[in-house]
Amino acid sequence: MAKVRQSRFLAKKRLTITLVLSILVMLTVVLLMLLGLGTFSLPMSADDSSSYDLTTYRRMASKRGKGSGSRGEHWAEVISWEPRVFLYHNFLSKEECEYLIKIAKPHMRKSSVVDSKTGKSKDSRVRTSSGMFLRRGQDKIISDIEKRIAEYSFMPVEHGEGLQVLHYEVGQKYDPHFDYFLDTFNIRKGGQRMATMLMYLTDVEEGGETIFPAAKGNVSDVPWWDELSECGKKGLAVKPKMGNALLFWSMKPDATVDPSSLHGLQSIPLPTFLFTCSRMIVSLLIVQE
């Protein structure tokens, strides 16, 4: 009788081991299939880096949202964790970039900044570009872009300010600043600015980088370091490229403002120009205009 029980125990043990091994083999096969399809990828790091290193993660992003024109192959990179900065390649199509410039160009006015005491707009030497705001959802192309921003930021489309198109000519720039409000007037009016999606509508030969001078980590670890201007090498910097979009967060996950999100746009030294388009994402729902 004891031999029968022992035989049954061994049989159950072998069955359990076989089942566990089968599950592990199946999970391995699924993992290899996902890696092969590019659904996700493993961290590309040559050594054991600290949490502040600018280790790049690459993945093929699925084509989400509708849009005008072909955006081609698009994928994402984690640029920094302090501040949280993500680069989306080919976020906009060439046709969308040209359309935004076309409808905004006739209405450009000198850019202003928010007065930290009064919360109202004022002229300032720290910002020398020209720009204009588009109405939220003013046409199908604008609506498609706004929905795409909502999908990539995981924030409802109703929490976004109107798209702002900016034009930088030779020598124009935007000194380092915070996108989050320092005054109570604007916070009570529409909530705190949580994040910004900055989209590049044109290319430039040199300069025009978006720079984060207070970013933590090895800022020279970006693959485009050698292509940056001398000013761009003074912090974590991203070069403008038509169609690319930069999502950075002005607030930490604990809902406090992030001083490391300090950022600016370097001046354009060569005889060319740069167009950008940005959307601020706020903490409170914005009533439709």
N, C-alpha and C positions, 0 to 999 in steps of 0.2 A: 504493500500500500504506500509506503514511504517513497519507494522508487517511482511509482506512478505520479505522486505529487511533485517530486523533484523534476521529473520529465516534463510535466505540465508547466512548472515554473520556468524551466530553461526555454521551453518553446515560446512562452509569453515574452520572456526577456529578449529572445532573438527577434520576435515579431516587432517589439517596441523599437529595438535598435534599427531594424530594417526600415520601419516607418519614419523614424527621425532622419535617417540618412537619405531616404527618398525625398522628404520635404526639403532638406538642405540642397540636394541636387536640383530640385525644381526651382528653388529660390535663386540658385546660382545661374541657372539657364535664363530665368526672367531678367535678372540683373544684367547679364551679358547682352540680352536682346535690347534692353532699354539703353544701355551704353552705346550699342551699335546704331540704334535709331537716333541717337542724339537727344533723347528726351531729357536727360540730365547728364552731368559729368562730375568726375571727382576733382577735388582741389588740385591745381597744378602747382605744386610747391616742391622745390628741390631739397629743402631741409625742414627741420622742425622750427617753424617761425612762431613768433609771439602773436598775440591777438591783434597787435597794432600794425603788423606788416601788411603791405598792400598786395597780398596774394590775390591773383586774378582767378576768378571762377568764370568759366565760359559755358554757355548752354545755347542750344538752338531754341529760339522763342517761336512758339506757334503763331501763325498769322491771325491775330485777334483784331476784331473790329473791321469796319468797312472804310474805304478811302478812295481818293481820286488818284489814278495812276498806279504803277507797279512799284512796290517798295523793295522788291528783291529779297535777298537773304538777310534776315535780321536776327540779332542775338544780343545778349546782355553781358555786361561786365560789372563786377563789384569793384569800385575804385577805392572806396574807403569805408571804414566803420565809424570813425570819429573825425568828421561828421559822416553820417550815412549818405553815401554818394553812389549812384548807379548810372551807368552809361548804356543807352539803348541805341544800337547801330541801325540805321535805315528806319528810324521811327516814322519819318515823313517821306513821301515820294517826292521826286523832283517837281512834279506837277503841283503838288500841294504847296511846296516852298514858293514856287513862282506865283501861285495864286495869292498867297498871303501877302507877298510883296506888292503885287499889282493892286489889290484893293486897299492897302494901307498907305502906299507911297503918296497919293495926292492929299492926304490928311495929316501929314507929319507936323508935329510941333515940338519945340524945345522941351526936353524931358525935365521933370521936376522930382523932388524928393519929399518924403513925409517929415514934417517938423515934429521932433520927438516930444515937444512940450504941448503944442496945440493940436497935433494930429492932422493939420492941414497941409496941403501941397505948397512948396516954395521952390524957387530957383536956387541952384547950388553949383559951385565949381567942381564938386566931387563927381558930378554927373553931367557930361557934356554932349550926350547923344540927343537924337530927336526921336519921337515916337508917337504912338496913338493906341487907343483901346478899341477893340472890336466888341460889338454887342454879343452877349452870350447867345448861342444858337441862332445867329442872324441868317444863316443859310445852311444847306445840307453839308457842305464841305467842312464848315466850322463846327457843326454839330458832331460830325464823324470824328474830328480831331479831339474835341472835348470828351467824347465817350471813350476814345482810345486812352486819353490821359487818365480817366477815371479807372479804367481796367488795369492799367499798368501801375497805378499808385494805390489801388485798392481803396480808393476814397470815392464816395458818391459824386456824380457829376454836378449835383446841386451845391456842392461845397467849393466850387471853383470860381474865382473871379474871371472877368472877361479876358480874352487873350490880348496881350500887349505886344505889338510889333515895334522893334527898336532898330534904328539905323545909326551905325557908327562909321564916320568918315575918318580920313587921315588925322591922326593925333587925338581923336576923341576916345574917351574911356569912362569907366565907372570905378571910382576908388573903392577899396574894401568897405563893406557895410553888412548889416544884418537885414534879412527880409522880414524877420518877426518884428512886431510892433513894440516900441518902448513906451508908448503913451497909452493911457486908459481910454481916450476918446475913441480910437479905432477899434480897440478890443471890445468895448461895449457895443459899438455900432455893428460889427460883423464878425467878431471872434478873432482869436489869434491866428496868425499865418503859420501853418504847420510845415508846409513843404512847397517847393517850386519845381515845375517842369520847364526847363530851358531848352528850346529847340533852335538849332542852327539852320538858317535858311540859305546861307551862301558859304563858300570857302574863302580863305584868305591865304596869301603866300607866307606871311609872317605876322606874329603878334595876334592880338585878339583872343588870347587864351582866357578861360575862366579859371581864376586862381583862388585857392583856399589857403591863405597864409597861416592859419591857426590849426590846420589839420595835423593829426598825430600819426606818426609812422614814418617810414622811409620814403619820402616824397620822390626820390630819384628812381624808385622801383618801377615806375610806369614805363611801358614799352616804347613810348614816344618821347622819352626824355631828351634825346639828342636833337629832336626836331623843334624843341621849345626855344623861344626867345630868351635872352638873358633875364628879362623881367619875369618871364614865366617860370624860371627856375628858382624863384624866391619862395615857393610853396608848392602845394599839390596843384597841378595845373592840367587842364584838358584843352586840347586844340579844337577849334571849330571845324566841323565838317558838315557840308550840306546834308540834311536829312537826319543827322544824329540828334539825340535828345539826352539831356542830363537831368536826372531827378535827384534832388538833394533835400534833406530834411532839416528844418530849422528848429525842430523840437525833438527831444529825446523820447524814447519809448515810455518814460514815466511822466510825460506831458509837461516837463520843464523845458525852458528854452535852452538851446545848445550854442554856447559861445564859439565852439569850433566851426560853426557853419558860416563864420565870417568869410565873405567872398567878394571878388571884384572882377572887372574885365579889363585886361591890359590894352593899352593904346595900339592903334594900327600905324606902323611906321612907314609902310610902303604905299604908293599911290593906288589904293584900292578901297573897298568898303566892306562892311559886314552888316548883314541883317540877322536879327534874332527874333524869336517869338517866345514869350513866356506866359505861364499861367500859375498864379498863386492859389494854393489850396488852404482853406481856412477851417477852423474847428466848428464853426456854426453854419447852418444852412443859410444860403443867400437867397433872399426873395427875388424872384425874376423881375428884371426891369420892365 
